[in-house]
């Protein structure tokens, strides 16, 4: 499938298109199953059932229409702590839905909005470069921040989740977004960014990168990175760690030696069980430590 850290992160780091068109919403429902670009799906893929959960697709109102999202929460109770899950480059496909169910089993209301809804569906594209050039590169950071704000507002309005206990987590493309949202929304209690790109050249659609907001972070972020990630060089991770330390930030970065990009993605060959499970334990502890529980 050609989906390594270099494929994704280096291409994302070199595309700075401003070719954004307002054609309305290209996606009105979520994809079913896994994105075609990552097939065959690994035999190690984890599947979390929905027993004891209320789980399924919902619609999130935004300023210019509604975007689809996947929401999972315990079937009994209300005012659950909230975790917003930010998708990989493959959109809200089966793996992201499963992550939401895993969080719901822990007692959270987890919701993953489809953040490419205006630019297009990626689930049927078979080439990662096509996903990046045709869709992902056209998604403005400002749009993403607004859609995440709308998601939090929807949860608050529903009364099902307690947004005073708000956490955010995301993977790959979503890992970068998590850092940015932690600077954008100081009302979040904590965030966990899985192998998100940290540096890059500014563009009209991506005016800032995590390294640019390190000194102004108000939300503690736990960054989880692979030491052998070919698309996120270790020197950029150390650059971010130094910036956080100089700012006196409570944020932390963990680097797993001999570990590739996408090590949490159990449906791909990049999956590393030990590191993924350790990261998941760290996520839970981080959220509890900072009041997302």
PyMOL commands that set and color helices and strands:
alter all, ss='L'
color gray80, all
select helices_A, chain A and resi 5-14+36-38+94-105+128-134+136-138+141-158+173-184+210-216+234-246+273-289
alter helices_A, ss='H'
color red, helices_A
select strands_A, chain A and resi 53-62+65-74+80-86+109-113+161-171+190-194+220-226+252-256
alter strands_A, ss='S'
color yellow, strands_A
deselect
rebuild
show_as cartoon
